[in-house]
Amino acid sequence: MSKYEGTVEDIVYRNDQNGWTVASIKLDGDRRRISAVGIMPFLSAGEHAIFDGDLIEHKEYGKQIRVSSYEATRPETKSGVERFLASGLIRGVGPATAKLIVSTFGARALDVLESAPERLTEVDGIGPKRAAMIAESFAAQNGMRNTLIFLQNYGLSAGLSMKVYKAYGDMTESVLRTNPYRLVDEINGVGFHTADEIAMSLGFGRESAFRLRSGVKFVLSEAANSVGHVYLPREALVRASARILGADEAMVEAVVKGLAMDGELVAESVDGEEAVYLPRCHMAETETARLLLRLKNTIRRAKLSEKQALLQIEAQEDALGVTLNGDQRQAALDAMLEGVCVVTGGPGTGKTTSINVIIRLMRRWGRVELCAPTGRAAKRMSEATGCFARTIHRLLEYNGEQQGFARNEDNPLDADVVIVDEMSMVDIFLMRSLLRALRPGTRLVLVGDVDQLPSVGAGNVLRDMIDSGAVRVARLTEIFRQAEQSQIIVNAHRINRGQYPEIRNRQTDFFLERRQSPTEAAKSVVALARTRLPKFMGLDSMRDIQVMAPMKKGDVGVYALNALLQQALNPARRDTPELNHGGMTFRPGDKVMQVRNNYDLEWRRDGEEGQGVFNGDIGYIKTVDRGARALTVTFDDGRVADYDESLLDDLELAYCMSVHKSQGSEFEAVVLPLVSGPPMLMTRNLLYTAVTRAKRLVVIVGRESCVQAMVDNNHITHRFSALDLRLRDGT
């Protein structure tokens, strides 16, 4: 990184939302002009600036300075002052007014605006009212500029500094000097460690009450977001907090007690130990339990006996031309007679057939809504049932402006029955939102495979409901005869029972390609995706074949395989624009995934407009604008969304994805490299989840010993959650 000094000739482009700027710079001592690009929200024409950055060669625009930070000084020449005033940053001043101001005050015009703005009335055409408006706008720009410099001096990026300023405005410096740890709670994207660095720079002590309290809440938040815990036992919380804070456990214990007394944490007894919750987690769990029990106990019971219900089930079997087994018939019966019921089972056990029968039974009584946690899962549900299904977010009508769902207790869904598929993916917060939108008496049917990986978000809702014994559960265990012809399904059940899969017969839809080293495995994965499987099975490399990996790092991890697969399937071309960001290169045609919920991102589809793109949504890059550092993505369900520089962190390449991210999806073929890995990741339920994502083919690339070790490793990371106890106890 080098320093470049020069005068801003012109602002070529600026994104007002995130400050991304393209400026034309005349370097000192050099007659050439060069572009400077980066987040520079208040840089203006006429200013002299020092830029820290890298000189890069852009394929289309030539040499550019990629700016990481900059420091600007006021223009000192008449021409520079005029360009600055005419830049459009100051309300009420355009090119003509800028010329008049400079002709009146000369190079000292900016000093006049700052210290004696009333003198603006000396300029022809500027009266007292307009002078006040100009002075106010100039002062506001100065305030923003000074605040941004203050924040960047403490290590915040320009983009994050913009977010902080939008939250606190002119009070930013005062807020941070009083308590920088407010950033953690109030600004999305600022973590405890960032706030801690700012606090240390501002002179806060390591035993500051603000620091200790923020650190404890950070540990609970990380436990929810990264591991899925709804609470932590008090002792575990104190230990983890003391380790992160470098503080004495007795001191942390006192802080936890104080936070609980102030209502910033909730502490209560759970199963004989003291559990400590963040208030939002405690509210989500208790409210979910309360609303589930309400649904269970306020069913509008049909006026029919069990015998009559069975006769109706038989009639639907005849209409559909299917024969239900005992478990499936019990699932249909539970749906007819219970307020809340769960249908769980592995692949090939007839969950789809059960749902189809239940839908047709319930439609006789009223309106049935179908939904699933992700767009891909909802699409699969629609295809399997022939009925319209949508994401839970769309069903609940997410409203980005209000940061919530339009459907809630005050505006419930107009539905008599709601059926949710892929329930293992639903976390405690989404479950609470769904339950809020159901009127008492609405029937709720929850369908999922409890042996898959749990939700990415906090909680273990499906397992807790089953374990509670408080709701009726129909377990589908019998594999149907046609499903037995699929080695994928047979092996999935073998894995789930702790038996090694049959992988030595390459003439089936499930086999192992033996490779001993990660490098060899990676080469085979690329060959399978690029040529071998498309040629052998007529599959589309992008849309039909999905490579998955248990880990993100390493030679056969998500990051490395994405780079190799991108180069093989969508290589760089001289005439194709591309965009580098965060160690990734994005090109038109790339397969990408949204990796965090963005409730505010606007999308469009066939004249329809909406907000919200969610973790796990898969799409393909449609266009790349290198100058604006922006791109457009078309998602699987037809939604089109625009991403500027500030949103690119939300996207990752998806030629290869983690097994966790694959949940709710189904692919024609799955390629799974398994060579080695840490036992915490290489588990039985991860392997089970991966192979159940495939419809027609599973190819494992690697070592048979690794596959067997995963089957033997039935470690399931325990999640601290008390939903099962609350349902069991009725509280």
C-alpha positions in Angstrom: 0.0 0.0 0.0 1.3 3.4 -1.0 0.5 7.1 -0.5 -0.8 9.2 -3.4 -1.3 13.0 -3.1 -3.2 15.2 -5.5 -6.2 17.5 -6.2 -9.7 16.2 -6.9 -10.6 17.3 -10.4 -14.1 15.8 -10.5 -16.4 13.3 -8.8 -17.3 10.8 -11.6 -19.7 8.6 -9.5 -20.9 8.4 -6.0 -23.3 5.9 -4.3 -25.1 8.0 -1.7 -26.1 5.0 0.3 -22.7 3.7 1.1 -20.3 6.4 0.0 -18.6 4.4 -2.8 -16.9 7.0 -5.0 -15.0 7.2 -8.2 -13.0 10.4 -8.4 -10.7 11.9 -11.0 -7.4 13.0 -9.4 -4.6 15.1 -10.7 -1.5 13.9 -8.9 1.0 16.4 -7.5 4.0 16.9 -9.8 2.3 14.9 -12.5 0.2 16.2 -15.4 -1.7 12.9 -15.6 -5.1 12.3 -14.2 -5.9 9.0 -12.5 -9.1 7.5 -11.0 -9.3 6.9 -7.3 -12.0 4.4 -6.2 -13.2 3.5 -2.7 -15.6 4.6 0.1 -15.0 8.4 0.2 -18.5 9.8 1.0 -17.4 13.5 1.5 -14.6 13.8 -0.9 -15.3 16.9 -3.1 -14.0 18.4 -6.3 -11.4 21.0 -5.6 -10.0 19.4 -2.4 -6.4 18.4 -2.0 -6.1 14.9 -0.5 -3.6 12.2 0.5 -4.8 8.7 -0.4 -3.6 5.4 1.1 -4.2 2.6 -1.4 -2.9 0.2 -4.1 -2.3 1.1 -7.7 -4.1 -1.5 -9.8 -4.6 -2.0 -13.5 -8.3 -2.2 -14.4 -9.0 -4.2 -17.6 -11.5 -1.6 -18.8 -10.6 1.7 -17.0 -6.8 1.4 -16.9 -4.7 2.4 -13.8 -6.7 3.2 -10.6 -5.9 3.9 -7.0 -7.9 1.4 -4.9 -8.3 3.6 -1.8 -8.4 2.2 1.7 -8.3 5.5 3.5 -7.8 9.2 2.7 -7.3 12.6 4.3 -8.5 15.7 2.5 -7.7 19.3 3.1 -9.7 22.3 2.1 -8.9 23.8 -1.3 -6.8 27.0 -1.1 -7.0 28.3 -4.6 -9.9 30.3 -6.1 -10.5 27.6 -8.8 -10.3 24.8 -6.2 -12.8 26.6 -3.9 -15.1 27.1 -6.8 -15.0 23.5 -7.8 -15.6 22.5 -4.2 -18.7 24.7 -3.8 -20.1 23.6 -7.1 -19.8 19.9 -6.3 -23.4 19.6 -5.1 -22.6 18.7 -1.5 -23.8 22.0 -0.1 -27.5 22.6 -0.4 -28.5 25.8 -2.3 -25.1 26.1 -4.1 -24.7 25.2 -7.7 -22.1 26.2 -10.3 -23.5 29.7 -10.9 -23.8 30.5 -7.1 -20.3 29.0 -6.5 -18.8 31.4 -9.1 -20.6 34.4 -7.5 -19.4 33.4 -3.9 -15.8 33.0 -5.0 -15.9 36.3 -7.0 -17.1 38.0 -3.8 -14.8 36.4 -1.2 -12.0 34.9 -3.3 -10.0 32.0 -1.9 -11.2 32.8 1.7 -14.8 31.9 0.8 -14.8 28.7 2.9 -13.6 30.6 5.9 -16.5 33.0 5.5 -19.0 30.2 5.3 -17.6 28.7 8.5 -17.0 31.7 10.7 -19.2 34.5 9.3 -21.9 32.9 7.2 -24.2 36.0 7.6 -21.8 37.7 5.1 -23.3 35.5 2.3 -25.9 38.1 1.9 -23.2 40.3 0.3 -23.4 38.0 -2.7 -25.9 39.0 -5.4 -29.1 36.8 -5.2 -28.5 35.4 -1.7 -30.9 36.7 0.9 -30.9 36.0 4.7 -33.1 32.8 4.3 -30.9 31.3 1.6 -27.7 32.3 3.4 -29.0 30.4 6.5 -29.7 27.3 4.5 -26.3 27.3 2.9 -24.6 27.9 6.2 -26.5 25.1 7.8 -25.7 22.6 5.0 -22.0 23.6 5.1 -21.9 23.1 8.9 -23.6 19.7 8.5 -21.1 18.5 5.9 -18.2 19.6 8.1 -19.7 17.7 11.0 -20.2 14.5 9.0 -16.6 14.8 7.6 -15.1 15.3 11.1 -17.1 12.4 12.5 -16.0 10.1 9.7 -12.4 11.0 10.2 -12.8 10.5 14.0 -14.2 7.0 13.4 -11.7 5.9 10.9 -8.9 7.0 13.2 -10.1 4.3 15.5 -10.0 1.5 12.9 -13.6 1.5 11.6 -13.9 1.1 7.8 -15.4 3.9 5.9 -18.5 1.8 5.2 -19.0 1.0 8.8 -18.3 4.6 9.8 -21.2 5.6 7.6 -23.5 3.2 9.4 -22.4 4.6 12.8 -22.9 8.2 11.7 -26.4 7.4 10.3 -27.3 6.0 13.7 -25.9 8.8 16.0 -25.4 11.8 13.7 -23.5 14.7 15.3 -23.7 12.9 18.7 -21.4 10.1 17.4 -18.2 11.3 19.1 -20.0 12.0 22.3 -21.6 8.5 22.3 -18.3 6.8 21.7 -16.4 8.8 24.3 -19.1 8.0 26.8 -19.6 4.3 26.1 -18.1 2.8 22.8 -19.7 -0.6 23.7 -23.1 0.7 22.7 -21.9 0.0 19.1 -22.1 -3.7 19.8 -25.8 -3.6 20.7 -27.0 -0.9 18.3 -25.0 -1.1 15.1 -25.2 -4.3 12.9 -21.7 -5.3 11.9 -19.8 -4.0 14.9 -18.6 -6.8 17.2 -17.3 -6.7 20.7 -13.7 -6.9 19.7 -14.0 -3.8 17.4 -15.7 -1.8 20.1 -13.1 -3.1 22.6 -10.2 -1.8 20.4 -12.0 1.6 20.1 -12.5 1.7 23.9 -8.8 0.9 24.6 -7.8 3.6 22.2 -10.1 6.1 24.0 -8.5 5.2 27.4 -11.1 2.8 28.9 -9.8 0.4 31.4 -10.0 -3.4 31.0 -12.1 -3.5 34.2 -14.5 -0.9 32.9 -18.1 -1.7 33.8 -19.2 -1.0 30.3 -16.6 -3.5 29.0 -17.4 -6.3 31.4 -21.2 -6.0 30.8 -20.8 -5.8 27.0 -18.4 -8.8 27.1 -20.9 -11.0 29.0 -23.7 -10.2 26.6 -21.3 -10.8 23.6 -20.6 -14.3 24.9 -24.4 -15.1 25.0 -24.9 -13.6 21.6 -22.1 -15.6 20.1 -23.5 -18.8 21.7 -26.8 -18.2 20.0 -25.5 -17.1 16.6 -22.6 -19.4 16.2 -23.6 -22.6 18.1 -27.3 -22.3 18.4 -27.7 -22.1 22.2 -30.8 -20.4 23.5 -29.2 -19.9 26.9 -26.0 -20.8 28.7 -25.7 -22.3 32.2 -24.4 -19.6 34.6 -21.1 -21.4 35.3 -20.4 -21.8 31.6 -21.2 -18.2 30.9 -19.0 -17.0 33.7 -16.1 -19.1 32.5 -16.3 -18.1 28.9 -16.8 -14.5 29.7 -13.8 -14.4 32.1 -11.6 -16.0 29.4 -12.6 -13.5 26.7 -12.4 -10.5 29.0 -9.2 -11.6 30.8 -11.0 -10.9 34.1 -11.5 -12.7 37.4 -14.4 -15.0 37.5 -15.7 -13.5 40.7 -15.8 -10.1 39.1 -17.7 -11.6 36.1 -20.1 -13.4 38.4 -21.0 -10.0 40.0 -21.5 -8.5 36.5 -23.9 -11.3 35.5 -25.9 -10.7 38.7 -26.0 -7.0 38.0 -27.2 -7.5 34.4 -29.9 -9.8 35.6 -31.1 -7.3 38.2 -31.2 -4.6 35.6 -33.2 -6.7 33.2 -30.5 -6.9 30.6 -30.3 -10.7 31.2 -32.8 -13.2 32.4 -31.7 -15.9 34.9 -34.0 -18.7 36.0 -33.8 -22.4 37.0 -33.9 -24.9 34.1 -33.7 -28.6 34.8 -31.9 -28.1 38.1 -29.3 -25.5 37.0 -29.4 -21.7 36.6 -29.8 -20.7 33.0 -28.9 -17.3 31.7 -30.7 -15.9 28.7 -30.5 -12.8 26.6 -34.0 -11.2 26.9 -34.8 -11.7 23.2 -33.9 -15.4 23.4 -35.9 -15.9 26.6 -38.9 -14.2 25.2 -38.8 -16.2 22.0 -38.6 -19.5 23.9 -41.3 -18.8 26.4 -43.6 -17.3 23.8 -43.1 -20.2 21.4 -44.0 -22.7 24.2 -47.1 -20.6 25.2 -48.4 -20.3 21.7 -47.8 -23.9 20.8 -49.8 -25.0 23.9 -52.5 -22.6 23.0 -52.8 -24.0 19.5 -52.8 -27.5 20.9 -55.5 -26.8 23.4 -57.9 -24.5 21.4 -58.5 -26.8 18.4 -61.8 -26.4 16.6 -62.7 -30.1 16.8 -64.4 -31.6 13.9 -67.7 -33.3 14.6 -66.5 -36.7 13.6 -65.2 -39.8 15.4 -61.9 -41.5 14.8 -63.8 -44.1 12.8 -65.3 -41.4 10.6 -61.9 -39.8 10.2 -60.4 -43.1 9.0 -63.2 -43.5 6.5 -62.3 -40.1 5.0 -58.7 -41.0 4.9 -59.5 -44.2 3.0 -61.6 -42.2 0.6 -58.6 -39.9 -0.1 -56.4 -43.0 -0.6 -58.8 -44.2 -3.3 -58.9 -40.8 -4.9 -55.1 -40.5 -5.1 -54.5 -44.1 -5.9 -52.2 -44.7 -2.9 -52.2 -47.1 0.0 -50.9 -45.6 3.3 -49.1 -47.8 5.8 -50.0 -47.7 9.5 -47.6 -44.8 10.4 -48.8 -42.7 7.5 -52.4 -43.3 8.4 -51.7 -42.3 11.9 -50.1 -39.1 10.6 -53.2 -38.2 8.7 -55.4 -39.1 11.6 -53.3 -36.8 14.0 -53.6 -34.0 11.5 -57.4 -34.3 11.5 -57.9 -34.6 15.2 -55.0 -32.7 16.8 -54.3 -29.0 17.0 -50.6 -29.5 16.6 -48.8 -32.6 15.2 -45.4 -33.6 13.9 -44.7 -35.9 11.0 -41.0 -37.0 11.0 -39.1 -39.6 9.0 -36.1 -40.2 6.7 -36.0 -40.3 2.9 -38.2 -42.8 1.2 -40.6 -43.2 4.1 -43.5 -41.5 2.5 -43.6 -38.0 4.0 -44.7 -36.5 0.7 -47.5 -39.0 0.2 -48.7 -38.2 3.8 -48.6 -34.5 3.1 -50.7 -35.0 -0.1 -53.3 -36.9 1.7 -53.4 -34.4 4.6 -53.8 -31.5 2.2 -56.8 -33.0 0.5 -58.4 -34.0 3.8 -57.9 -30.5 5.3 -59.2 -28.6 2.2 -62.6 -30.0 3.0 -62.6 -28.0 6.2 -61.1 -24.7 5.1 -58.1 -22.9 3.7 -54.7 -24.7 3.8 -51.4 -22.8 3.6 -48.1 -24.6 2.7 -44.7 -23.2 3.6 -41.0 -24.0 4.2 -38.0 -22.1 5.6 -36.2 -21.5 2.3 -37.2 -20.7 -1.3 -35.7 -23.9 -2.6 -37.5 -26.0 0.0 -40.8 -24.2 -0.8 -40.3 -24.8 -4.5 -39.7 -28.6 -3.8 -42.8 -28.6 -1.7 -44.9 -27.1 -4.5 -43.5 -29.6 -7.1 -44.1 -32.6 -4.8 -47.7 -31.6 -3.8 -48.9 -29.8 -6.9 -50.0 -27.0 -4.5 -48.6 -23.5 -4.1 -46.1 -23.3 -1.3 -44.1 -20.2 -0.2 -41.3 -19.4 2.2 -42.4 -18.7 5.8 -41.2 -15.1 5.4 -43.4 -14.6 2.4 -46.4 -16.2 4.1 -46.0 -13.9 7.0 -45.5 -10.9 4.7 -42.2 -9.6 5.9 -42.1 -5.8 5.9 -38.5 -4.4 5.6 -39.4 -0.8 6.5 -41.0 -1.9 9.8 -38.4 -4.6 10.4 -41.0 -7.3 11.1 -43.8 -9.4 9.8 -47.2 -7.9 8.7 -48.9 -11.1 9.9 -49.0 -11.4 13.7 -51.4 -11.6 16.6 -53.1 -8.4 15.5 -53.3 -9.4 11.9 -53.4 -13.2 11.8 -53.3 -15.4 8.7 -56.6 -16.3 7.0 -55.8 -20.0 7.3 -57.5 -23.0 8.9 -54.5 -25.3 8.5 -50.8 -24.5 8.1 -48.4 -27.2 6.9 -44.6 -26.5 7.3 -42.0 -28.7 5.6 -38.3 -29.0 6.5 -39.0 -28.1 10.1 -35.5 -29.1 11.2 -34.3 -25.8 9.7 -36.7 -23.6 11.7 -35.1 -21.7 14.6 -36.8 -20.4 17.7 -37.2 -16.9 16.4 -38.9 -17.9 13.1 -41.1 -20.4 14.9 -42.3 -17.7 17.3 -43.1 -15.4 14.4 -45.1 -18.1 12.7 -47.1 -19.0 15.8 -47.9 -15.3 16.4 -49.7 -15.2 13.1 -51.9 -18.3 13.7 -55.4 -17.8 15.1 -56.4 -20.0 18.1 -58.0 -23.1 16.5 -55.7 -23.2 13.5 -54.3 -26.6 12.9 -50.5 -26.8 12.6 -48.8 -29.8 10.8 -45.0 -29.8 11.1 -43.0 -32.1 8.8 -39.3 -32.8 8.9 -36.4 -35.2 9.4 -35.3 -34.8 13.0 -32.0 -36.7 12.3 -30.7 -33.9 10.0 -28.5 -31.1 11.2 -30.4 -28.6 13.4 -31.2 -25.1 12.3 -28.5 -22.5 11.6 -30.2 -20.1 14.1 -30.7 -20.6 17.8 -32.8 -23.4 19.2 -33.6 -27.0 18.4 -37.3 -26.6 17.8 -38.3 -29.8 16.0 -36.3 -32.1 18.3 -37.5 -30.3 21.4 -41.1 -30.6 20.4 -40.7 -34.4 19.8 -38.8 -34.9 23.0 -41.3 -32.9 25.0 -44.1 -35.5 24.6 -46.5 -32.6 24.6 -47.5 -32.9 20.9 -48.6 -35.9 18.8 -45.7 -37.3 16.7 -46.1 -39.7 13.8 -42.8 -41.4 13.0 -42.5 -42.8 9.5 -40.0 -45.6 9.6 -40.9 -48.0 6.8 -39.0 -47.6 3.5 -41.3 -48.0 0.6 -40.5 -50.7 -2.0 -39.8 -48.3 -4.8 -37.5 -46.3 -2.5 -35.5 -49.5 -1.7 -34.3 -49.5 -5.3 -32.3 -46.4 -4.6 -29.0 -47.0 -2.9 -29.0 -43.3 -1.8 -32.1 -44.0 0.4 -30.9 -47.4 1.6 -27.5 -45.9 2.5 -29.0 -42.9 4.2 -30.9 -45.2 6.5 -27.8 -47.3 7.1 -25.8 -44.3 8.1 -28.6 -43.1 10.4 -28.6 -46.5 12.1 -24.8 -46.4 12.5 -24.1 -48.9 9.8 -21.5 -48.3 7.0 -23.0 -47.5 3.6 -22.5 -49.8 0.6 -20.1 -47.8 -1.5 -18.1 -50.3 -3.5 -20.5 -50.9 -6.5 -19.9 -48.2 -9.1 -23.0 -49.4 -11.0 -25.4 -47.9 -8.4 -26.5 -44.3 -7.6 -24.1 -44.1 -4.6 -20.4 -44.9 -4.9 -17.0 -44.0 -3.6 -14.2 -42.7 -5.8 -11.1 -43.5 -3.8 -8.5 -40.7 -3.5 -6.0 -40.6 -0.7 -4.7 -37.0 -0.8 -6.7 -33.8 -0.7 -5.1 -32.6 -3.9 -6.1 -35.8 -5.8 -9.6 -35.5 -4.4 -9.9 -31.9 -5.4 -8.9 -32.7 -9.0 -11.5 -35.5 -9.2 -14.2 -33.3 -7.8 -13.5 -30.7 -10.6 -13.5 -33.4 -13.3 -16.7 -34.9 -12.0 -18.5 -31.5 -12.0 -17.1 -30.2 -15.3 -17.2 -33.2 -17.7 -17.7 -36.6 -16.3 -21.1 -36.4 -14.7 -22.6 -34.1 -17.4 -21.4 -36.5 -20.1 -22.4 -39.6 -18.1 -25.9 -38.5 -16.9 -26.7 -35.4 -19.1 -26.6 -33.1 -16.1 -26.0 -29.4 -16.1 -22.8 -28.6 -14.2 -24.2 -25.4 -12.6 -27.8 -26.3 -11.8 -27.9 -30.1 -11.4 -24.6 -30.9 -9.7 -23.8 -29.6 -6.2 -20.4 -30.1 -4.6 -20.6 -30.0 -0.8 -17.8 -30.0 1.8 -17.9 -30.5 5.6 -15.3 -27.7 6.1 -14.7 -24.3 4.8 -10.9 -24.3 4.9 -8.3 -26.7 3.5 -7.6 -28.2 0.0 -11.1 -29.8 -0.1 -12.8 -27.1 1.8 -15.5 -24.8 0.5 -13.2 -21.8 -0.3 -10.6 -23.8 -2.2 -13.1 -25.9 -4.2 -15.1 -22.8 -5.1 -12.0 -21.2 -6.6 -11.1 -24.4 -8.6 -14.7 -25.0 -9.8 -15.1 -21.3 -10.8 -12.0 -21.5 -12.9 -13.2 -24.7 -14.5 -16.8 -23.8 -15.1 -16.7 -20.0 -15.5 -13.2 -18.9 -16.2 -12.0 -15.3 -16.7 -12.4 -13.9 -20.2 -10.9 -10.8 -21.7 -14.3 -9.4 -22.7 -16.1 -10.2 -19.4 -16.2 -7.8 -16.5 -15.4 -9.2 -13.0 -15.3 -7.8 -9.5 -12.9 -8.7 -6.7 -14.1 -8.5 -3.1 -13.2 -10.2 0.1 -10.8 -12.7 -1.6 -13.4 -13.7 -4.1 -13.9 -12.8 -7.8 -17.4 -12.4 -9.0 -18.2 -12.8 -12.8 -21.5 -12.9 -14.8 -22.8 -16.5 -14.7 -21.3 -17.3 -11.3 -23.3 -19.5 -9.0 -23.7 -17.6 -5.7 -25.4 -17.9 -2.3 -26.8 -15.4 0.1 -25.1 -16.1 3.5 -27.0 -14.0 5.9 -30.6 -12.8 6.2 -31.0 -9.3 4.7 -34.6 -8.3 5.4 -34.2 -4.9 3.6 -32.7 -5.9 0.3 -35.2 -5.0 -2.4 -36.0 -7.5 -5.2 -38.2 -7.6 -8.3 -39.9 -10.4 -10.3 -42.2 -10.1 -13.2 -43.6 -6.7 -12.1 -43.8 -7.8 -8.5 -41.6 -6.0 -5.9 -40.6 -7.0 -2.4 -37.9 -7.0 0.3 -35.9 -9.7 1.9 -33.2 -12.1 0.6 -32.3 -14.9 3.1 -29.5 -17.1 4.3 -29.2 -20.0 1.9 -30.9 -18.5 -1.2 -29.0 -19.6 -4.3 -28.8 -17.6 -7.6 -26.6 -16.7 -10.5 -24.9 -13.4 -11.3 -26.6 -11.7 -14.1 -24.5 -8.5 -14.6 -21.3 -7.0 -13.1 -20.7 -3.2 -13.1 -17.0 -2.8 -12.3 -17.1 1.0 -12.2 -19.8 1.1 -9.6 -18.6 -2.1 -7.9 -22.0 -3.5 -8.1 -23.7 -6.6 -9.4 -27.1 -8.1 -10.1 -28.2 -11.6 -9.0 -31.2 -13.7 -10.3 -32.3 -16.2 -7.7 -33.7 -19.7 -8.3 -37.3 -18.5 -7.8 -37.0 -15.6 -10.3 -36.3 -12.8 -7.9 -33.7 -10.2 -9.1 -31.7 -8.2 -6.6 -29.0 -5.5 -6.9 -25.9 -5.6 -4.8 -23.7 -2.6 -4.2 -20.3 -2.6 -2.5 -21.8 -2.5 1.0 -23.8 -5.7 0.3 -21.1 -7.9 -1.3 -20.1 -9.5 2.0 -23.6 -11.1 1.9 -22.6 -13.2 -1.1 -20.4 -16.2 -1.5 -19.6 -18.4 -4.5 -21.8 -21.6 -4.4 -20.2 -24.0 -6.8 -19.3 -25.7 -3.5 -21.3 -25.1 -0.3 -21.0 -26.4 3.2 -23.3 -29.2 4.2 -25.0 -26.9 6.7 -25.9 -24.5 3.9 -27.4 -27.3 1.8 -30.3 -27.9 4.1 -33.7 -27.6 2.6 -32.3 -28.1 -0.9 -32.3 -31.1 -3.2 -30.0 -31.7 -6.2 -29.8 -34.2 -9.0 -26.3 -35.2 -8.0 -24.1 -34.5 -5.0 -20.3 -34.7 -5.0 -18.9 -35.0 -1.5 -15.1 -34.9 -0.9 -14.3 -36.7 2.4 -10.6 -37.1 3.1 -10.1 -36.1 6.7 -11.2 -33.4 9.2 -11.8 -32.6 12.8 -14.1 -34.9 14.7 -16.4 -32.0 15.7 -17.3 -31.6 12.1 -17.0 -35.1 10.6 -20.1 -36.5 12.2 -22.8 -39.0 11.4 -25.6 -36.5 11.1 -23.6 -34.3 8.8 -22.9 -37.2 6.5 -26.6 -38.2 6.7 -27.7 -34.7 5.8 -25.3 -34.5 2.9 -26.4 -37.7 1.2 -30.1 -37.0 1.7 -29.7 -33.8 -0.5 -29.3 -36.0 -3.6 -32.1 -37.2 -5.9 -30.2 -39.3 -8.5 -26.6 -39.7 -7.6 -24.1 -39.4 -4.7 -20.4 -39.6 -5.4 -18.1 -39.6 -2.4 -14.5 -38.7 -3.3 -11.8 -39.6 -0.8 -11.1 -42.3 1.8 -13.4 -45.1 2.8 -11.9 -44.9 6.3 -13.1 -41.3 6.6 -16.6 -42.3 5.7 -16.6 -45.1 8.3 -15.2 -42.7 10.9 -18.0 -40.3 10.3 -20.6 -43.1 10.7 -19.0 -44.2 14.0 -18.9 -40.6 15.2 -22.4 -40.0 16.5 -21.4 -36.8 18.3 -24.2 -34.3 18.3 -23.3 -30.9 19.7 -25.7 -30.3 22.6 -27.8 -27.1 22.3 -28.9 -25.4 25.5 -32.6 -25.0 25.0 -35.6 -25.5 27.3 -38.5 -25.5 24.9 -39.0 -29.2 25.6 -39.2 -28.7 29.3 -41.6 -25.7 28.9 -43.9 -27.7 26.7 -43.8 -30.7 29.1 -44.5 -28.6 32.1 -47.0 -26.4 30.4 -45.1 -23.2 31.1 
